Amino acid sequence: QRAATGIVRGGYSNVTELQARIATNVFEIEGKLQVIGRFDFVTLMSDRTRNFIPMFDATLTAILLPNLKVESPGILFNREKVDMLAFLNQRAKEDK
């Protein structure tokens, strides 16, 4: 048998990985968010076809227990529980 080498996605062949941090009222998750096509925050957060969104190569940290860290190749988060989403490669420029 031959293993599948990739997932076929209808309509888009451009998959972008974005380093991101997600915060809920209990956890922070940092990892790679895969976006198909162009990134659209409203579409990502209001998509009614799925409540859970995957984040890859992720690290989960409990806000009240900072020593608790969970690393995983993939973590699902509930988009309805997200309080903050930030991209890690887009930092504010320092004033000189």
PyMOL commands that set and color helices and strands:
alter all, ss='L'
color gray80, all
select helices_A, chain A and resi 41-46+79-81
alter helices_A, ss='H'
color red, helices_A
select strands_A, chain A and resi 15-23+27-36+52-62+69-78+84-87
alter strands_A, ss='S'
color yellow, strands_A
deselect
rebuild
show_as cartoon
